[in-house]
Amino acid sequence: MSEQTTIYVDGMTCESCVRHVSEELGEISGVSAVAVELVAGGSSPVTLTSEGPVSPQDIVAAVDEAGYTVAPR
């Protein structure tokens, strides 16, 4: 059964940003899909679909690698 995790990412402004974040998050083990709702200049919701729980540290590291930050919630 798949799980969904939603995070919020700051700093994305365009589809290129979405692509970078999606690619990095998609490389996390167990992640099967990444959906981004772009909010240019704000906090964009990003939903990960995975086979099981995804480590918050892995998520933060992947978003950081893409050049963005996870917004605190």
Backbone hydrogen bonds in HBPLUS format (Angstrom, degrees):
<---DONOR---> <-ACCEPTOR-->    atom                        ^
c    i                          cat <-CA-CA->   ^        H-A-AA   ^      H-
h    n   atom  resd res      DA  || num        DHA   H-A  angle D-A-AA Bond
n    s   type  num  typ     dist DA aas  dist angle  dist       angle   num
A0003-GLU N   A0050-SER O   2.78 MM  47  5.30 160.5  1.82 151.2 158.0     1
A0050-SER N   A0003-GLU O   2.86 MM  47  5.30 158.6  1.91 150.4 157.2     2
A0005-THR N   A0048-LEU O   2.89 MM  43  5.12 151.9  1.97 143.2 152.3     3
A0048-LEU N   A0005-THR O   2.74 MM  43  5.12 166.8  1.75 155.1 157.1     4
A0007-ILE N   A0046-VAL O   2.85 MM  39  5.29 160.8  1.88 152.1 156.5     5
A0046-VAL N   A0007-ILE O   2.81 MM  39  5.29 163.5  1.83 153.8 154.5     6
A0071-ALA N   A0008-TYR O   2.66 MM  63  5.29 162.6  1.69 141.9 147.8     7
A0009-VAL N   A0044-SER O   2.89 MM  35  5.16 160.2  1.93 139.2 143.4     8
A0044-SER N   A0009-VAL O   2.89 MM  35  5.16 161.6  1.93 148.0 141.9     9
A0010-ASP N   A0069-THR O   2.83 MM  59  5.48 159.9  1.87 163.0 168.5    10
A0041-GLY N   A0012-MET O   3.34 MM  29  6.41 159.0  2.39 146.2 151.4    11
A0017-CYS N   A0014-CYS O   3.10 MM   3  5.35 122.5  2.44 101.6 114.8    12
A0018-VAL N   A0014-CYS O   3.18 MM   4  6.60 156.6  2.23 146.8 153.3    13
A0019-ARG N   A0015-GLU O   2.94 MM   4  6.17 156.1  1.99 145.1 151.0    14
A0020-HIS N   A0016-SER O   3.03 MM   4  6.33 160.1  2.07 149.5 153.8    15
A0021-VAL N   A0017-CYS O   3.05 MM   4  6.31 170.8  2.05 159.3 160.8    16
A0022-SER N   A0018-VAL O   2.86 MM   4  5.95 164.7  1.89 152.4 157.6    17
A0023-GLU N   A0019-ARG O   2.91 MM   4  6.02 160.0  1.95 150.6 155.5    18
A0024-GLU N   A0020-HIS O   3.14 MM   4  6.37 167.2  2.16 150.5 153.5    19
A0025-LEU N   A0021-VAL O   2.95 MM   4  6.12 171.9  1.95 158.6 161.1    20
A0026-GLY N   A0022-SER O   2.86 MM   4  5.82 148.1  1.96 142.3 151.8    21
A0027-GLU N   A0024-GLU O   3.20 MM   3  5.43 150.8  2.29 102.6 111.1    22
A0028-ILE N   A0025-LEU O   3.15 MM   3  5.61 164.8  2.17 113.1 117.9    23
A0031-VAL N   A0028-ILE O   3.10 MM   3  5.72 166.6  2.12 137.1 140.6    24
A0051-GLU N   A0030-GLY O   3.01 MM  21  5.33 146.4  2.13 134.5 144.1    25
A0032-SER N   A0049-THR O   2.76 MM  17  5.67 157.0  1.81 147.6 155.7    26
A0033-ALA N   A0049-THR O   3.32 MM  16  5.05 152.0  2.41 138.1 135.7    27
A0049-THR N   A0033-ALA O   2.92 MM  16  5.05 166.9  1.93 145.7 146.2    28
A0035-ALA N   A0047-THR O   2.92 MM  12  5.15 160.8  1.95 147.4 153.8    29
A0047-THR N   A0035-ALA O   2.80 MM  12  5.15 162.5  1.83 155.4 158.7    30
A0037-GLU N   A0045-PRO O   3.00 MM   8  5.55 168.0  2.02 168.3 171.1    31
A0042-GLY N   A0039-VAL O   2.82 MM   3  5.29 161.9  1.86 141.1 141.1    32
A0058-ASP N   A0055-SER O   3.02 MM   3  5.18 121.5  2.38 100.6 114.9    33
A0059-ILE N   A0055-SER O   3.10 MM   4  6.49 155.1  2.17 152.5 159.5    34
A0060-VAL N   A0056-PRO O   2.99 MM   4  6.22 169.4  2.00 153.3 155.2    35
A0061-ALA N   A0057-GLN O   2.95 MM   4  6.05 160.1  1.99 144.7 150.8    36
A0062-ALA N   A0058-ASP O   2.96 MM   4  6.10 156.4  2.01 145.0 151.0    37
A0063-VAL N   A0059-ILE O   2.99 MM   4  6.23 166.1  2.01 157.4 160.7    38
A0064-ASP N   A0060-VAL O   2.89 MM   4  6.00 158.5  1.94 148.1 154.8    39
A0065-GLU N   A0061-ALA O   2.88 MM   4  6.04 152.5  1.95 143.6 151.3    40
A0066-ALA N   A0062-ALA O   3.10 MM   4  6.37 140.0  2.26 139.9 150.0    41
A0066-ALA N   A0063-VAL O   3.15 MM   3  5.11 125.6  2.46  92.8 106.6    42
A0068-TYR N   A0063-VAL O   3.07 MM   5  5.54 168.1  2.09 148.5 146.0    43
A0067-GLY N   A0064-ASP O   2.89 MM   3  5.01 146.5  2.01 101.3 112.3    44
